[in-house]
Amino acid sequence: MFFILSKTLNFLVMPFTVVCLLLLLSLIIRNMRWKKICFWTGLVLMFFFSNDFIANEIMRAWEVKTRAYSDMKPHALGIVLTGVTISDLQPDDRVYFHRGADRVTHAVQLYKLGLIEKILISGGTGLLTIDEEPEANKLRKAMVMMGVSDRDIFIENESRNTHESAVRVKPMLISLQLAPADCLLITSAFHMRRSLACFRKEGLTLAPFSTDFYAHPRFFYPDILFVPDLEAMVLWQKLIKEWVGIVAYKLVGYI
């Protein structure tokens, strides 16, 4: 039930959804006062959420920074969280990635640089209706093709969210006789705060390795400051999804 409710709530609080609902209400409400309130609120929010500078500044502050490889110490295990493939595409004889693919490519690079000895991939399927191959299995195939030894890859392919990943990974680390200090958590920079909190709740304080950055360097060009940009909506969608997830996880005791 929590899984279904969280997916539904995420949709309802997305900026584009809110703006569309407000503008729609401005058309169907008869009371002139509320009609104007809905219209102007929707219009203001549309320009606010489409401002690239504001969205980028918030994302820059939220994302967990990464480190140069030269500043890192070796770890025994890299834990890669899934959520980076595109589902239900044909032909199904390959792995389809979206922009979060550097969770995989950076993990492989860490492995080949000797900064992690083995890789644990955690994640099943996050889809509500489609029964598909677990994402951890797909990522293992891709990593093997990239040169990672199959013997150095462990998978956890039952979890459907970050909380479940933390719960299921913990006994695996115990069976592998690995302490949290030996492990590196690899996920997107915008998702790292919630991920670290979920693992800490299970008694696992892991070192972060952020990937998949959405924020760009700070610029003061007129188009960034004043011209609406749909990409800003994407940043807000990622941020709000994380914030809603954190609130929901706190309410049910996941973090």
Backbone as a ProteinNet text record, in pm:
[ID]
protein_1_A
[PRIMARY]
MFFILSKTLNFLVMPFTVVCLLLLLSLIIRNMRWKKICFWTGLVLMFFFSNDFIANEIMRAWEVKTRAYSDMKPHALGIVLTGVTISDLQPDDRVYFHRGADRVTHAVQLYKLGLIEKILISGGTGLLTIDEEPEANKLRKAMVMMGVSDRDIFIENESRNTHESAVRVKPMLISLQLAPADCLLITSAFHMRRSLACFRKEGLTLAPFSTDFYAHPRFFYPDILFVPDLEAMVLWQKLIKEWVGIVAYKLVGYI
[TERTIARY]
82.9	0	86.7	193.3	283	343.7	380.6	441.4	347.8	219.6	121.4	92.7	75.5	45.5	159	283.1	397.2	405.8	378.6	380.1	270.3	151.6	39.1	65.7	117.8	145.4	251.2	353.4	457.4	399	303.6	241.6	161.4	87.5	-3.4	69	192	261.3	366.1	373.6	468.7	430.8	529.7	501	407.2	432.3	349.2	204.9	187.4	53.2	-18.3	51.4	-8.1	-48.8	40.8	11.5	-109.7	-112.5	-224.5	-356.5	-354.8	-476.8	-527.4	-435	-475.2	-534.6	-471.9	-524.2	-657.6	-670.3	-797.6	-907.7	-874.3	-972.6	-1014.6	-921.8	-956	-1057.1	-1066.6	-1162.9	-1300.1	-1303.2	-1431	-1497	-1418.1	-1477.4	-1558.8	-1676.8	-1763.4	-1735.8	-1693.1	-1665.1	-1548.2	-1570	-1468.8	-1344.4	-1362.1	-1246.6	-1153.7	-1210.4	-1128.1	-1077.9	-1155.2	-1109.2	-979.6	-975.5	-854.8	-738.7	-769.7	-664.4	-599.3	-679.8	-625.8	-544.7	-595.4	-525.9	-390.8	-390	-264.1	-165.9	-215.7	-126.6	-62.1	-143.3	-88.9	13.2	-14.1	76.9	209.8	200.4	322.5	405.5	339.1	410.9	475.3	407.8	463.9	595.3	600.3	724.5	830.1	787.4	882.3	949.3	869	922.9	999.5	979.4	1051.1	1172.6	1207.2	1325.6	1449	1538.8	1656.2	1749.3	1767.7	1861.7	1815.5	1687.3	1635.2	1643.8	1597.3	1598.7	1740.4	1833.3	1971.1	2034.9	2006.9	2062.7	2012.7	1885.4	1830.2	1891.3	1903.6	1961.5	2108.4	2183.8	2324.6	2339.7	2248.6	2254.9	2213.6	2126.5	2073	2164.5	2222.5	2302.5	2425.7	2456.5	2575.5	2695.5	2795.6	2913.5	2991.6	3067.1	3149.5	3296.1	3381.6	3525.1	3603.8	3722	3812.5	3864.8	3890.2	3942.2	4073.7	4154.5	4284.4	4272.4	4154.6	4133.7	4065.2	4039.4	3964.3	4055.9	4010.9	4080.1	4005.2	4072	4004.7	3900.1	3793.4	3689.5	3671.7	3624.7	3605.3	3484.4	3382.3	3256	3193.5	3139.7	3058.9	2914.9	2823.8	2681.1	2612.7	2564.6	2501.4	2350.4	2280.3	2135.1	2083.1	1975.8	1920.9	1825	1750	1660	1711.1	1787.6	1852.8	1821.7	1729.8	1698.3	1558.2	1535	1403.9	1336.1	1214.1	1144.4	1059.1	1034.6	933.6	962.7	1091.5	1127.2	1168.3	1144.1	1177.5	1272.8	1361.9	1380.4	1442.9	1418.3	1463	1596.1	1678.6	1807.8	1921.5	1888.8	1988.8	1933.4	2020.7	1980	1964.7	1848.9	1821.7	1839.8	1931.7	1959.2	1899.5	1858.7	1833	1952.1	1939.4	2056.9	2127.6	2067.2	2132.4	2233.6	2271.7	2359.6	2496.8	2539.7	2674	2680.4	2565.8	2573.6	2648.1	2622.4	2685.4	2826.7	2841.4	2972.5	3075.9	3036.1	3130	3164.9	3068.2	3097.8	3200.3	3183.2	3279.4	3416	3418.9	3545.9	3613.2	3537	3591.9	3652.2	3582.2	3629.1	3760.6	3767.5	3888	4005.4	3977.4	4083.5	4130.5	4065.6	4103	4049.7	3952.6	3896.4	3781.5	3725.6	3635.2	3673.9	3668.7	3707.5	3591.4	3471.5	3352.5	3234.7	3128.4	3011.4	2886.5	2801.7	2671.2	2565	2480.6	2373.7	2242.9	2172.2	2048.6	1930.3	1829.3	1706.9	1632.9	1502.6	1418.9	1351.2	1220	1146.5	1061.3	1057.7	978.7	847.7	805.9	683	563.1	449.5	328.2	258	264.2	179.5	257.7	378	450.3	543.5	533.4	621.4	739.3	855	970.1	1091.8	1198.5	1322.6	1374.3	1416.8	1469	1583.1	1586.5	1685.6	1827.2	1844.6	1978.3	2035.9	1951.5	1997.3	2044.7	1970.4	2007.3	2141.9	2160.2	2285	2404	2382.1	2491.9	2534.1	2438.2	2471.6	2555.4	2513	2585.4	2727.2	2741.9	2874.3	2968	2914.2	2997	3045.4	2957.2	2998.1	3103.8	3104.4	3202.8	3335	3341.8	3469.2	3478.5	3367	3368.2	3350.1	3430.7	3418.5	3286.3	3216.1	3088.5	3103.7	3220.2	3245.5	3255.3	3275.7	3289.8	3161.9	3050.3	2922.4	2822.1	2765.4	2655.3	2529	2414.8	2289.9	2185.8	2106.9	1986.6	1875.9	1784.5	1688.6	1541.8	1517.2	1380	1323.8	1409.9	1363.1	1295.3	1198.1	1124.7	1147.6	1219.4	1250.8	1378.9	1421.7	1549.6	1547.3	1437.4	1424.9	1444.1	1375.2	1386.9	1527.9	1594.5	1733.5	1820.6	1805.5	1885.9	1859	1731.3	1693.6	1752.5	1749.3	1794.9	1946.5	2010	2155.5	2225.4	2166.7	2231.8	2271.7	2181.1	2224.2	2326.2	2324.9	2423.4	2562.8	2572.3	2701.8	2751.3	2657.7	2695.6	2749.2	2681	2725.3	2859.1	2886.1	3014.2	3122.8	3084.4	3176.5	3241.4	3155	3201.2	3141.5	3224.1	3178.1	3132.4	3042	2998.3	3114.2	3219.7	3334.4	3406	3380.8	3443.2	3364.1	3249.1	3155.4	3135.1	3109.4	3085.5	2945.5	2863.4	2727.8	2728.6	2683.1	2687	2544.7	2506.1	2374.6	2377.4	2265.2	2258	2274.2	2336	2364.3	2236.7	2127.8	2003.2	1936	1969.5	1907	1992.8	2113.3	2208.7	2164.6	2105.7	2068	1967.2	1865.2	1764.4	1825.5	1912.9	1975.6	2061.8	2146.8	2232.1	2146.8	2036.1	1949.1	1885.5	1845.1	1784.8	1885	2008.8	2109.5	2150.7	2156.6	2188.2	2080.9	1954.4	1844.8	1865.5	1929.7	1958.1	2093.2	2154.8	2282.2	2402.6	2386.7	2495.8	2533.2	2642.3	2691.6	2793.6	2752.5	2833.4	2895.4	3007.2	3068.9	2994.8	2962.5	2887.9	2979.4	2930.5	2995.1	2883.4	2869.7	2759.3	2786.7	2681.3	2686.8	2564.1	2553.2	2430.3	2389.9	2475.9	2448.7	2355.2	2255.4	2161.9	2199.1	2261.1	2297.5	2414.9	2416.1	2527.1	2596.9	2714.3	2781.6	2692.9	2716.6	2634.4	2670.5	2568.9	2585.2	2484.7	2519	2430.5	2390.2	2376.4	2335.2	2186.6	2146.1	2005.1	1906.1	1941.2	1847	1826.6	1932.1	1920	1842.4	1861.7	1797.2	1649.8	1613.1	1479.8	1395.1	1456.2	1379.2	1332	1201.8	1151.8	1217.7	1243.8	1313.2	1245.2	1202.6	1136.6	1228.5	1360.8	1454.9	1450.4	1414.3	1400.2	1289.1	1183.4	1074	1124.2	1216.2	1272.9	1348.4	1426.1	1499.2	1403.5	1299	1201.9	1131.5	1103.5	1037.7	1124.9	1256.1	1348.4	1354.9	1364.8	1374.8	1249.8	1134.1	1010.3	984.8	1018.7	1003.6	1088.2	1211	1297.4	1242.6	1197.2	1146	1020.2	932.2	812	852.2	951.2	998.4	1055.4	1131.1	1189.9	1081.2	982.7	872.6	796.3	765.2	691.9	772.4	901.8	987	994.8	1000.5	1003.4	871.9	760.3	629.6	612.3	667.7	651.1	771.5	869.7	982.5	1092.8	1101	1207.2	1340.5	1334.3	1458.8	1447.1
-120.9	0	126.5	127.2	243.1	267.8	159.3	170.4	241.8	202.7	262.4	407.4	433.4	568.5	665.7	619.2	707.9	745.7	650.5	680.1	779.8	762.8	851.9	992.3	1001.8	1131.6	1207.4	1136.6	1200	1267.3	1201.5	1258	1382.7	1379.1	1487.9	1616.4	1606.6	1727.3	1777	1716.5	1764.4	1904.2	1992.4	2131	2141.8	2063.7	2073.2	2034.5	1930.9	1888.5	1998.6	2060.2	2166.3	2284.8	2326.3	2440	2410.3	2291.3	2254.4	2250.8	2198.2	2192.8	2332.9	2422.4	2559.5	2631	2615.3	2679.7	2618.1	2486.7	2421.1	2470.6	2484.6	2536.3	2678.7	2757.8	2895.9	2900	2792.6	2786.8	2736.9	2650.7	2587.2	2647.8	2717.1	2779.6	2902.8	2918.5	3031.4	3154.4	3134.3	3247.6	3326.2	3453.3	3534	3553.7	3567.9	3588.7	3467.5	3348.8	3227.8	3194.8	3232.7	3213.2	3290.5	3417.2	3498.3	3445.6	3401.8	3348.3	3226.4	3135.9	3014	3048.3	3141.5	3176.3	3240.1	3342.7	3413.7	3330.2	3248.2	3157.4	3057.5	3001.6	2907.9	2972.3	3096.8	3167.2	3199.1	3247.1	3279.9	3154.2	3047	2921.8	2868	2886.9	2840.1	2910.6	3041.6	3115.9	3085.7	3066.9	3034.3	2899.4	2796.8	2662.5	2647.7	2739	2730.6	2822.1	2884.3	2969.6	2884.5	2882.4	2795.1	2832.3	2961.2	3003.5	2957.6	2978.5	2939.1	2788.1	2713.8	2567.7	2514.1	2571.2	2524.5	2553.7	2669.3	2703.7	2608.6	2576.6	2483.4	2344.7	2301.2	2169.1	2164.3	2271.1	2277.5	2262.2	2323.6	2314.6	2177	2109.6	1980.8	1863.8	1863.1	1748.6	1730.8	1605.9	1573.6	1570.7	1649.3	1661.6	1530.3	1513.2	1393.7	1427.7	1328.5	1347.5	1303.6	1360.3	1315.2	1176.3	1096.2	960.9	966.2	1067	1077.7	1104	1151	1179.7	1065	954.2	844.7	732.6	664	543.9	422.2	308.5	188.8	135.2	80.7	15	-128.2	-214	-353.7	-372.2	-284.7	-305.3	-172.8	-168.5	-55.8	-100.5	-33.5	-66.7	27.4	-28	51.5	37.8	148.2	146.7	161.1	89.6	90.3	207.1	204.8	314.9	391.9	324.3	394.8	334.3	238.1	176.7	214.7	199.6	223.7	89	77	-51.5	-71.5	-197.6	-239.3	-191.2	-178.8	-145.2	-271.7	-271.4	-385.8	-344.1	-432.2	-568.5	-570.8	-677.6	-684.4	-758.6	-753.1	-822.1	-729.1	-615.5	-518.4	-440.3	-362.2	-279.9	-136	-76.3	61.3	151.9	247.1	338	475.7	543.9	687.5	760.7	888.9	970.6	931.6	848	804.8	695.4	668.4	554.9	565.3	685.8	692.2	633.7	595.5	510	381.2	333.7	210.3	237.1	334.5	357.5	403.4	485.1	527.9	413.6	325.5	207.8	118.2	100.6	20.3	86.8	218.8	290.1	275.6	286.1	265.2	125.2	28.9	-110.2	-125.8	-69.5	-85.4	-4.4	100.6	178.9	116.9	10.4	-55.1	13.4	104.5	176.5	100.7	2.7	-94.9	-232.1	-332.2	-467.5	-544.3	-523	-593.1	-496.6	-539.2	-454	-529.6	-461.7	-515.7	-426.1	-482.6	-406.8	-436.2	-331.6	-351.1	-286.2	-366.6	-312.4	-414.1	-424.6	-512.7	-434.4	-418.2	-337.5	-238.1	-113.7	-9.9	16.1	-74.7	-55	-111.6	-44.4	-86.9	-201.5	-204.6	-298.1	-395.7	-361.2	-445.3	-540.2	-667.8	-768.2	-786.4	-734	-737.6	-792.8	-811.3	-859.9	-759	-804.8	-711.1	-627.8	-502	-411.1	-449.4	-505.7	-548	-649.4	-739	-838.1	-770.4	-668	-595.8	-525.9	-461.9	-388.9	-484.1	-602.2	-698.9	-737.6	-759.3	-792.8	-682.4	-557.1	-444.5	-435.7	-454.3	-443.9	-554.1	-672.4	-783	-750.3	-692.8	-653.7	-543.7	-463.3	-356.4	-404.7	-532.4	-586.8	-622.6	-611.3	-652	-803.1	-870	-1014.6	-1049.5	-1146.8	-1189.4	-1234.8	-1287.2	-1333.5	-1217.8	-1097	-980.2	-899.7	-954.6	-884.5	-964.9	-900.7	-958.2	-879.4	-945.6	-874.5	-900.2	-797.6	-804.6	-754.2	-840.7	-803.6	-813	-796.1	-803.8	-668.5	-575.1	-446.9	-361.2	-279.6	-191.2	-44.1	-15.8	123.2	126.4	246.2	262.2	201	214.2	152.4	1.6	-61.2	-206	-247.1	-163.4	-192.6	-197.7	-98.8	-95.2	-217.1	-253.2	-368.4	-497.5	-515.7	-640.4	-646.5	-531.2	-529.4	-561.9	-520.2	-540.1	-685.2	-783.9	-922.3	-973.5	-915.7	-955.1	-911	-790.1	-742.5	-827.9	-869.6	-955	-1087.8	-1146.1	-1274.5	-1262.6	-1144.9	-1121.6	-1077.7	-1062.2	-1019.9	-884.6	-791.7	-657.4	-556	-470.4	-361.7	-244.8	-159	-42	44.7	53.8	136.6	82.8	-43.5	-105.2	-79.6	-12.2	-3.3	141.5	154.3	282.7	279	379.3	385.5	470.4	412.2	477.5	500.6	627.5	661.7	806.2	852.9	989	1092.3	1205.1	1308.9	1360.6	1374.2	1426.5	1324.5	1196.8	1088	1043.5	1098.7	1048.8	1073.6	1187.2	1216.6	1113.7	1085.5	987.8	848	815.3	683.1	662	760	748.6	735.5	810.8	805.7	668	607.1	473.1	370.1	377.7	282	308.4	435.6	466.5	411	415.8	361.4	212.9	144.2	1.3	-23.8	83.5	69.2	66.1	112.6	109.9	253	302.2	434.5	418.8	453.5	429.3	558.2	544.2	657.9	682	807.7	835.2	854.5	811.7	845.4	888	1018.1	1073.3	1067.8	1042.2	1042.5	1117.2	1126.6	1175.1	1313.4	1411.3	1546.2	1621.3	1686.5	1767	1914.6	1961.3	2102.7	2133.6	2255.4	2299.5	2416.1	2457.1	2571.9	2696.2	2785.4	2906.7	3006.6	3047.2	3148	3260.3	3379.3	3494.1	3548.7	3461.4	3503.1	3541.1	3636.3	3679.5	3565.2	3471.6	3363.2	3273.3	3253.1	3170.7	3244	3374	3452.1	3481.1	3497.3	3550.1	3464.8	3385.8	3311.6	3178	3148.4	3020	2902.7	2796.9	2679.6	2554.3	2466	2342.8	2254	2262.9	2181.6	2217.4	2342.3	2380.9	2301.4	2274.3	2191.1	2052.2	1999.4	1867.2	1867.6	1973.7	1983.6	1987.4	2067	2074.5	1940.9	1870.4	1739.8	1643.2	1643.3	1556.7	1596.2	1727	1775.5	1744	1776.3	1756.3	1608.3	1525.2	1380.5	1334.1	1384.2	1347.7	1399.9	1524.7	1583.6	1510.5	1478.7	1402.9	1265.2	1204.5	1073.8	1077.5	1181.4	1194.2	1211.3	1296.8	1316.9	1186.4	1117.1	991	886.5	878.5	781.4	812	940.3	976.9	940.7	961.9	934.1	785.6	698.2	554.7	490.9	573.5	522.1	456.3	488.8	430.1	501.8	627.6	702.7	775.2
0	0	0	83.9	87.1	-50	-120.6	-252.2	-348.8	-349.4	-440.6	-402.4	-272.5	-226.8	-255.9	-239.8	-264.5	-411.2	-500.3	-643.6	-679.3	-620.8	-649.2	-596.3	-474	-413.7	-492.3	-538.8	-618.8	-741.7	-805.9	-925.7	-892.3	-781.8	-749.1	-709.5	-656.5	-610.4	-710.1	-827.1	-926.6	-973.9	-997.8	-1036.8	-1156.8	-1260.8	-1380.6	-1349.1	-1265.7	-1226.6	-1149.6	-1054.8	-973.3	-1060	-1149.9	-1237.5	-1326.3	-1384.7	-1471.8	-1395	-1272.6	-1192	-1158.2	-1124.5	-1091.2	-1211.9	-1328.3	-1448.7	-1490.2	-1468.7	-1499.9	-1406.2	-1278.8	-1183.6	-1218.6	-1269.5	-1307.4	-1421.5	-1496.2	-1607.1	-1564	-1461.4	-1427.4	-1303.5	-1219.5	-1100.4	-1141.3	-1084.6	-1119.2	-1034.4	-912.3	-824.5	-880.5	-912.8	-980.6	-894.2	-765	-677.1	-680.9	-663.5	-665.2	-805.1	-905.3	-1042.6	-1066.3	-1019.8	-1037.1	-952.6	-829.8	-743.2	-806.9	-858.7	-922.4	-1046.3	-1127.1	-1250.5	-1222.2	-1137.2	-1112.7	-1031.3	-941.8	-868.5	-963.4	-1052.5	-1150.6	-1241.5	-1284	-1374.1	-1303.8	-1181.2	-1105.6	-1080.6	-1041.2	-1016.6	-1143.7	-1257.6	-1383	-1413.8	-1394.2	-1419	-1312.6	-1188.7	-1081.9	-1108.1	-1134.1	-1153	-1284.1	-1378.1	-1505.9	-1510.6	-1397.4	-1392.4	-1368.3	-1463.7	-1456.9	-1342.3	-1319	-1214.9	-1076.9	-1045.9	-914.9	-896.6	-996.9	-986.9	-971.8	-1046.3	-1040.8	-905.1	-847.9	-717.7	-608.5	-612.9	-514.6	-532.9	-657.6	-683.8	-643	-668.6	-629.1	-477.8	-402.9	-257.5	-206.2	-281.3	-235.9	-270	-387.5	-430	-340.8	-310.8	-231.8	-324.3	-292.1	-378.4	-383.9	-489.8	-506.2	-482.9	-497.4	-474.1	-596.4	-612.7	-718.6	-683.6	-784.9	-760.5	-683.2	-708.9	-643.2	-493.3	-449.5	-307.4	-234	-302.3	-243.6	-196.5	-93.3	-48.7	-102.8	-121.2	-173	-74.6	-129.5	-51.1	-101.1	-12.9	-50	-141.2	-123.9	-195.4	-234.4	-355.3	-399.6	-411.6	-341.9	-346.2	-444.1	-553.8	-659.4	-649.8	-632.3	-631.3	-773.8	-802.7	-937.8	-956.4	-1067.7	-1102.3	-1221.2	-1309.6	-1420.3	-1556.9	-1563.5	-1691.7	-1737.2	-1866.1	-1926	-1945.7	-1899.4	-1900.1	-2024.1	-2052.8	-2150.9	-2292.9	-2328.6	-2466.4	-2540.6	-2668.3	-2753	-2863.7	-2909.3	-2859.5	-2721.5	-2645.3	-2506.8	-2493.1	-2599	-2595.9	-2554.9	-2493.3	-2450	-2331.2	-2268	-2154.6	-2202.2	-2175.5	-2213.7	-2091.5	-2100.7	-1990.3	-2016.7	-1908.9	-1920.1	-1861.2	-1830.8	-1800.4	-1670.1	-1588.5	-1465.7	-1485.2	-1609.4	-1639.3	-1575.3	-1535.2	-1478.2	-1336.9	-1278.9	-1160	-1196.8	-1316.6	-1363.6	-1414.2	-1502.4	-1563.3	-1460.4	-1365.5	-1261.6	-1167.7	-1140.8	-1058.8	-1127.8	-1258.3	-1334.6	-1332.8	-1346.6	-1343.2	-1206.3	-1098.6	-964.8	-952.9	-1008.7	-1004.3	-1080.6	-1197.9	-1279.9	-1226.5	-1149.6	-1087.2	-955.7	-914.1	-790.3	-665.9	-682.2	-568.1	-502.7	-572.7	-512.3	-565.7	-479.3	-520.2	-579.8	-523.4	-570.6	-575.6	-643.3	-662.4	-618.1	-542.1	-504.4	-565.9	-650.1	-716.2	-645.5	-603.6	-527.6	-597.8	-628.2	-687.2	-770.8	-748.3	-828.8	-938.5	-928.7	-1024.4	-949.3	-997.3	-932.6	-1002.6	-1091.1	-1167.8	-1093.8	-1106.7	-1038.9	-1110.6	-1242.7	-1317.1	-1403.7	-1446.3	-1541.7	-1467.7	-1498.4	-1439.3	-1533.5	-1495.8	-1583.5	-1510.7	-1584.3	-1527.3	-1424.5	-1306.4	-1205.2	-1260.8	-1219.5	-1275	-1235.3	-1116.8	-1074.5	-1172.5	-1223.6	-1321.8	-1450.3	-1492	-1613.9	-1596.7	-1480.5	-1458.2	-1450.5	-1396.6	-1391.3	-1533.3	-1620.9	-1759.5	-1823.1	-1799.5	-1858.5	-1802.9	-1672	-1611.1	-1657.9	-1676.1	-1727.6	-1867.9	-1949.8	-2084.8	-2082	-1974.7	-1961.1	-1901.6	-1869	-1823.2	-1676.7	-1602.7	-1462.2	-1454.9	-1375.8	-1360.4	-1294.1	-1348.8	-1293.2	-1148	-1112.3	-976.3	-876.8	-928	-840.8	-829.1	-878.1	-872.9	-790.9	-690.6	-613.6	-645.4	-638.7	-667.3	-558.2	-535.1	-451.9	-542	-582.5	-686.6	-643.5	-512.2	-463.4	-419.8	-386.4	-330.4	-436.2	-389.6	-479.6	-448.8	-340.1	-307.3	-225.6	-189.6	-121.3	18.4	87.7	220.3	211.6	118.2	104.4	64.5	-15.3	-50.7	74.1	162.3	285	372.4	384.5	467.6	412.7	282.4	221.5	205.3	193.1	177.3	309.9	420.3	551.3	576.8	565	589.3	487.8	366.5	267.4	310.4	366.3	413.6	530.6	616.2	728.5	677.4	577.2	522.7	450.6	394.7	326.9	424.6	551.2	656.7	624.3	580.6	546.6	643.4	696.5	782	694.7	744.8	667.5	619.7	699.4	660.9	537.7	505.1	387.4	259.7	272.8	160.7	114.2	-14.9	-79.5	-139.4	-108.6	-163.1	-289.1	-399.4	-529.8	-579.5	-589.1	-641.6	-689.6	-741.7	-794.7	-684.3	-717.9	-618.6	-552.9	-629	-572.4	-481.1	-495.9	-420.3	-301.2	-289.2	-191.4	-47.4	-17.5	121	174	95.8	139.8	148.4	53.5	52.6	176.6	207.6	326.8	453.1	459.2	576.6	592.5	481.3	487.1	538.5	491	536.5	681.1	720.5	860.4	953.7	910.5	990.7	1018	925.5	941.3	1007.5	1057.3	1126.3	1035	911.1	813	774.2	827.8	791.7	679.6	558.2	438.8	386.5	318.9	250.8	119.6	86.4	-36.9	-157.7	-272.7	-400.1	-494.9	-514.3	-592.9	-742.6	-817.8	-963.9	-1016.4	-1148.9	-1212.6	-1162.1	-1181.7	-1133.3	-1229.1	-1171.2	-1249.3	-1249.2	-1141.8	-1133.9	-1225.6	-1278.9	-1362.3	-1293.2	-1338.9	-1276.6	-1278.3	-1184.9	-1172.4	-1283.1	-1359.4	-1463.1	-1440.6	-1487.3	-1474.1	-1610.7	-1708.2	-1841.4	-1840.5	-1923.6	-1925.2	-1950	-2039.7	-2068.4	-1947.3	-1867.6	-1747.5	-1638.6	-1628.7	-1523.5	-1551.1	-1679.5	-1708.7	-1803.3	-1891	-1991.7	-1934.1	-1939.4	-1889	-1960.5	-1883.7	-1937.5	-1882.4	-1971.4	-1928.1	-1845.6	-1868.8	-1791.5	-1643.3	-1613.3	-1472.9	-1406.3	-1481.6	-1430	-1393.4	-1474.6	-1447.8	-1315.2	-1290.5	-1164.3	-1046.4	-1057.6	-948.7	-927.3	-1037.1	-1024.8	-945.4	-974.7	-901.1	-754.2	-728.6	-592	-510.4	-566.5	-492.5	-468.3	-563.8	-544.4	-426	-417.1	-305	-173.5	-171.8	-47.6	-0.8	-93.4	-57.4	-5.9	-71.2	-27.4	113.1	144.6	277.7	383.8	354.9	449.2	471	361	371.2	448.2	420.5	490	639.2	675.6	817	885.7	818.1	876.9	907.1	822.8	843.8	913.5	949.4	1025.6	945.9	815.9	732.8	751.4	796.1	820.3	954.5
[MASK]
+++++++++++++++++++++++++++++++++++++++++++++++++++++++++++++++++++++++++++++++++++++++++++++++++++++++++++++++++++++++++++++++++++++++++++++++++++++++++++++++++++++++++++++++++++++++++++++++++++++++++++++++++++++++++++++++++++++++++++++++++++++++++++++++

